[in-house]
């Protein structure tokens, strides 16, 4: 009869409008369904929790992620939007300064203005997913013996850790040396607290929560076998990979290397052939992808609020090709890529050439050069250093379907973590060998690393991260983690291709690097006042920071 009771309770949930894809409330109204009863339901009907887990994973990649689709913003498409902003905040991604660029605020650093939509979206989407994770955690007893529910707890904990890790790196300087500085408010499933009076927690407190969540996730996900077509779900490899990222920031070098090694179990880098064409759009076809947001025409139907429209250069209905708002690599970084490196083909050169485009044609224009092709209102000519790294749906160049999976973690990142962490742990020779072995086997057979000290190996890895992970959202977190200057122009002899308005450099400790707590949060949270916000520095202008270097592109 106990199961019958659970079914009655479940029917009660549905009758209240709490369906399969809706969060389980942590504070139900009245006494209709108590928290204890919800836990009983979770134990009896884990499929309902599974729906909430699926919704949690989907929320951060959907169109209209924050503002909805009733009156959509074309830059409101979840985590890929944040990743694009982080690369445009860096010195590695270049975008035109024109009226079609929805992300000019990131390039010019006006995204530190706290009442703008862009920084609010980068705050809100993570806290929305944190709430979803908290709701899932509150619905599953900590001492559950059901393996399926243990896995779901592990996924929710890892997701919450990912969200807080994404936030803390933007709202305060890196962990080491800044442990006691204010970061972001903490909300968990255990600490109901008062959301209207929740001050900024310290960097240390946020990282303690992140590590606690990941340590539990690694344990809870032991034995979980994710379906092959479900790379949006978090397995133990992904949990190890997330902990490797966090340990890297915290400078727990040996632990970072160990976690990256465990995360790599069963994964290998993409081959030269696999990346010698526009790619990075299909999780199922990419054996090196470890974690992804799965996006297809059914859950990403609109053309413009999409990462494809803003990054890929091959859509027939997009801001990139349609109006020439292409995303390009910095000419200074491009000059550092070896001529035999297969990744040099991820961008066209100054003459609009890339080997990765050999034999490819735009739909309906067979035999014509894709970079040179011009189609009114559809395709503009490429500009020098335009990226051809990211493909389009099913590889159909010129398609108007702006859907495609977004990579959140892949094997190559873990190898680069291995190399850096091994060197910094006191074995520069070992780290150097890991780096050389990877690049020679999978990217550039003529590559050699001249580094000898651990710091030199770290810089060598940073260069490879800037090339390998370009466009995937790692550029700005890396400069913050490594305390590097952002250098968009210098005296190295390589002309910068940044537009004049975006041609400035910033020092590693410039207070303007920190995002501001959004005005909406300050208005609704009495625990954070105007004076508590990040307020140092000033918005850069053309020519600022002349003479700064980064140790890699200069």
FENPE-V823406 format. One record per backbone hydrogen bond with DSSP energy under -0.5 kcal/mol. CO is the residue of the C=O (numbers start at 1). NH is the residue of the N-H. Records with the same first field share a line. If there is no record, write none. Layout:
CO=NH + NH
//
This chain:
1=5
2=6
3=7
4=8
5=9
6=10
7=11
8=12
9=13
10=14
11=15
12=16
13=18
14=17
17=19
19=22
23=25
29=32
34=38
35=39
36=40
37=41
38=42
39=43
40=44
41=45
45=48 + 49
46=50
47=51
48=52
49=53
50=54
51=55
52=56
53=57
54=58
55=59
56=60
58=61 + 62
59=62
60=79
62=65
64=68
69=72
73=76
75=77
76=64 + 65
77=80
78=81 + 82
79=83
80=84
81=85
82=86
83=87
84=88
85=89
87=90 + 93
92=330
94=328
96=98
98=101
100=102
101=104
103=106 + 107
104=108
105=109 + 110 + 111
109=112
110=113
112=114
113=116
114=519
116=120
117=121
118=122
119=123
120=123 + 124
121=125
123=127
124=128
125=129
126=130
127=131
128=132
129=133
130=134
131=135
132=136
133=137
134=138
135=139
136=139 + 140
137=140
139=141
141=144
146=150
147=151
148=152
149=153
150=154
151=155
152=156
153=157
154=158
155=159
156=160
157=161
158=162
159=163
160=164
161=165
162=166
163=167
164=168
165=169
167=170 + 171
168=172
170=515
175=178
178=181
179=204
181=203
184=201
190=192
191=188
194=197
196=526
197=199
201=183
202=206
203=207
204=208
205=209
206=210
207=211
208=212
209=213
210=214
211=215
212=216
213=217
214=218
215=219
216=220
217=221
219=222
221=224
224=226
227=230
230=233
231=292
233=235
235=239
236=240
237=241
238=242
239=243
240=244
241=245
242=246
243=247
244=248
245=249
246=250
247=251 + 252
248=251
249=176
251=253
252=256
253=257
254=258
255=259
256=260
257=261
258=262
259=263
260=264
262=265
264=267
271=275
273=276
279=391
281=405
283=286
285=287
286=289
288=411
291=408 + 409
292=294
293=295 + 406
296=299 + 300
299=63
304=306
306=310
307=310 + 311 + 312
308=312
309=319 + 320
314=398
318=322
319=323 + 325
320=324 + 325
321=380
324=326
326=96 + 328
327=387
328=94
330=334
331=335
333=336
334=337
338=341
341=344
342=345
343=346
344=347
346=388 + 389
348=385
349=352 + 385
353=349
354=357
355=358
357=360
362=365
365=362 + 368
369=373
371=382
375=378 + 379
379=375
383=386
385=329
386=348
389=279
390=313
392=395
393=396
395=397
396=399
397=363
399=316
400=402
401=393 + 403
405=407
406=293
409=290 + 291
410=413 + 414
411=415
412=416
413=417
414=418
415=419
416=420
417=421
418=422
419=423
420=424
421=425
422=427
423=426
427=431
428=432
429=433
430=434
431=435
432=436
433=437
434=438
435=439
436=440
437=441
438=442
439=443 + 444
443=342
444=447
448=450
453=457
454=458
455=459
456=460
457=461
458=462
459=463
460=464
461=465
462=466
463=467
464=468
465=469
467=470
469=472 + 474
474=478
475=479
476=480
477=481
478=482
479=483 + 484
485=487
486=488 + 506
493=495
499=502
500=503
502=504
503=543
506=486
507=510
510=513
511=514
518=522
519=523
520=524
521=525
524=526
525=528
529=532 + 533
530=533
541=544
543=546
544=505
545=548
//
